[in-house]
Amino acid sequence: MDPQPSGTTKVITERFPDDLPGRPHPAVDTPCPEPDMRAVRGSADRPTPPLYGRESETRLINDFVRQVRGGGTAMIVRGEAGIGKSALLSESAGVAAAHGLRILRATGVESETHMPFAGLHQLLLPIRAEIDALPGPQRDALGAAFGLTDAAVPDLFLIALAVLNLLGETAARSPVLLLVEDAHWLDRSSADVLAFVARRLDAEPMVMLAAIRDGFSSSFDEAGLRELQLKRLDDEAAAALLDTRNPGLAPAVRRRLLKESAGNPLALVELPLASQGQRDEGTLLAWLPLTTRLERAFTARVSGLPPVTRTLLLVAALNDGTSLAETLNATSTLVGAGVTVADVTPAIAVRLITVDEEGLLFRHPLMRSAIRQSSSLPQRHAAHAALAQVLADRPERCIWHRAAASPGPDEDIASELEAAATHEYRRGAITTAAVALEHAARLSDDPARRAERLLRAAEHGVELGRPDVVGRLLREAEPLELSSRQRSRMVWIRATFDDGIRDDSAGVPLLTEVAEHAAADGDTGLALKLLGIAALRCFWAQPGPEVRQRVVTTAESLPVDEHNAQLLTIFAYAAPLDRGAVVIERLRRSAAGPAGDSLAVRLLGSTAVLVGDFDLAEALSAASLTDLRAQGRLGLLARALGAQAWSAVHLADLSTAIPAVEEAGRLARETAQPLMYAIVQATGAMLAALRGEHDRVEIYAAEAERASKSIRARPVLATVQLARGLAELGRGRHDAAYEHLRRMHDPADPAYHIGLRCYAVTELADAAAHSGRGGEIAGIVEELEAIALRTPSPSLHAGLRHARAVLADDTEAEPLFQAALQVDMRRWPFVRARAQLAYGEWLRRQRRSADSQAPLRAARETFDALGVIPWSERARQELRASGETSRRRNSEAQDKLTPQELQIVQMAAEGLTNKEIGQKLYLSHRTVSSHLYRIFPKLGIASRSELGAALRTSA
């Protein structure tokens, strides 16, 4: 679900402030004056050491950066702590500067992960003035995300598009290098946005390098980016680095340091400092893991500092900002005396921190971690309390420090955290909202309030797709005294991952029972949600007719309008055949009425697919796309496109299906919907079969099976078998086609599906008739005829008309063919053309070659126009056998272009500008322009005005 509070969007005209919510800017006004940075920096200036043992990595990175003007790309640099990721990114910055690139940086900090868009704020701060030039919706989206307006934040992907275009406009003036250090510690909102941008840099003069520590997950992990894994230094490089930084070591100490550092560059630099004064091997904590040894080394370095400096470092380690003034003021509060820049200098001298225009920064994240871990709980509480006092005028940050300073339950703080969660959710920072609610729950005195906060946090975890987080929160809530309604919500939360499609049918009765309780409690909305998940499980698995009927009966008892989109979807998922007549009749009435909400229209489109009303499904899905694109709801957009693609493939509307399959698959992966991705891949296999791309059929089919292997996803497996059957029919291998298609009708087979098998009757009948196995499916056809009495499904009835004709005896076939062709199928041209082909084949077998030519000719023309090449060739072969030759089929635009190119051409032919196309497809306008540059030669045209004609005519 995507609840979005209403709000009024204000046009952003004011100056982009330096202290946006997110990473605080060091120049924030505080009682302490900003220090003289020249004096502070002087003691830390040292020459940058060479990168020992990184020659090949340096060449790779340098080439990566130098090629930016030929097109953008992104790379992840991975490695353990201290392996040199930052040094390599620093090297790339030097190369970029030498080649005139603009450098934008962001660094993830562990203490800032709860601050939404903090990393994005860092990155965009140098180009903040250019936000005003963005198109209105994108400008407003960024403004809402950064707290410049009171509007609710739109879907994250609209913000991501705004960032992509903002960076693209910057790069158009001068190529850009984006450096993201410690990307694993970016706040989730920023990481998601930057992963989105990273996927779309191919046409931009922009390069992104993101450093991620081994063992950490990140939004970049699933972005499909190139990766560079940094290994430890070899013995020669390690020795050279150690000797350069620490000449004159005693041989025994040198040997021990090389051994214990194990080729880790940071260890080679830092462990010697911990061994200073040792004349022999000494003890270097060799029994501890390397990361722990480094942290101990940093702690030892801290212990020798003056008490005030140690306190200052603890405050800095706990601060969720980098402002030196904040740290000095909070430390002054703690020690009860004025703290100055002079107290910072000792920490700089031992190379723990640096201080510059960006504020106070630790030289390595392990230093910050070591300082936190070496402090006591009372010390941390006191430091957080001091920071809260200093940040009293920054309530969005102050509350977190107040909460961290609380030694026990505090309902006032818990209530403020709950209010902060509501505010952050409105800003689109769902991760932050969930964390705030979880912390509020732990500070709650009242068990009832604690339970409610835990459940709300778990609901946010569901939206984030975090089963680990949700499981932990529900385990905390379960022992508490929950109301009946809260128990029902807990069941819904547990079941709602991926809309419930990850589980089998076992939980359907429980979900239905809980829905009945929710309805009795007066919570109709929750009852609909629970029944929606139960119905989805009916679709993805086989719970049995009694279970299905109970779901439907419970839904029918709810006090909702009979045209309610959720209600109709429940009927279609749970009982597509038994409730088919009701669903189709209400769908058509809804479609004929005023345009509805895009979310409801999308649901209705998916519902129409399930009952086999494909032309209506295609139309409804298409009607929802514009608003879903404009709102940035890419997760729901993937589903709408998936329904459109499935319907378009069945109608052989390839100009719609080709781009829909490509975009739906791409978005399903980006929005982490594995089973949606799987069904789209299976749809792609059907599409490839229609186009005669036999190798691609198996590629798509195998990917669909791989993506759904975690469960027996019957709709995916059924669609895969249909695709393979279609492919074999196209190749004239009818026995093989029959074996694939027959599986869809065997209840013992995992590819059996009560609904989807009804929409493959034509294929099964063709395969059986041409392989001489018509008698074997007589029982199946009889069963489907009985089902047809209960549902007016257009696909089922069209398939049965075809089956009756092709399976009939020669004495009875002709009137059945004529009956099939007399039905108005103008919106189903592929179905009609297949009937014409079958009729022409039958006439030729009856030695009526002259009579066969008209239906065969009509079928050929339709197949040519649709682009279903195997069927075109089959019609040509039959015509040749009848004595008529056919002209060669000319290639169409859809044969020459990639799916995305076809989609761009279609939009451009409608008169959309490159920017408008980019906004719809969530691409930059330069990417669109780059596509069109490649498209024109493919189509043999020279101008945009010729695109429409190129789409209409054969080349």
Buried (B, 14 or more C-beta within 10 A) or exposed (E): EEEBEEEEBBEBEEEBEEBBBBBBBBEBEBEBEBBEBEEBBEEBEEEEEEBBBBEEBBEBBBEBBBEBEEBBBBBBBBBBBBBBBBBBBBBBBEBBEEBEBBBBBBBBBBBBBBBBBBBBBBBBBEBBEBBBEBBEBBBBBBBBBBBBBEBBBBBBBBBBBBBBBBBBBBBBEEBBBBBBBBBBBBBBBBBBBBBBBBBBBBBBBBBBBBBBBEEEEBBBBEBEBEEBEBEBBEEEBBBBBBBEBBEEBBEEBBEBBBEBBEBBBBBBBBBBBBBEEBEEBBEBBEEEEBBBBBBBBBBBBBEEBEEBBBBBBBBBBBBBBBBBBBBBBBBBBBBEEEBBBEBBBBBBEBBBBBBBEBBBBBBBBBBBBBBBEBBEEEBBBBBBBBBBBBBEEBBBBBBBBBBBBBEEEBEEBBBBBBBBBBBBBBBBBBBBBBBBBBBBBBBBEEEEBBBBBBBBBBBBBBBBBBBEBBBBBBEBBEEBEBEEBBBBBBBBBBBBBBBBBBBEBEBBBBBBBBBBBBBEBEBBEBBBBBBBBBBBBBBBBBBEEEBBBBBBEBBBEBEBEEBBBBBBBBBBBBBBBBBBBBBBEBBEEBBEEEEBEBBBBBBBBBBBBBBBBBBBBBBBBBBBBEBBBBBBBBBBBBBBBBBBBBBBBBBBBBBBBBBBBBBBBBBBBBBBBBBBBBBBBBBBBBBBBBBBBBEBBBBBBEBBBEBBEEBBBBBBBBBBBBBBBBBBBBBEBBEBBBBBBBBBBEEEBBBBBBBBBBBBBBBBBBBBBBBEBBEEBEEBBEBBEEBBEBBBBBBBBBBBBBBBBBBBEEEEBBEBBEEBBEBEBEBBBBBBBBBBBBBBBBBBBEEBBEBBBEBBBBBBBBBBBBBBBBBBBBBBBBBEBBEBEBEEBEEBBBBBBBBBBBBBBBBBBEEBEBBBBBBBBBBBBBBBBBBBEEBBEBBEBEEBEBBBEBBEEEE
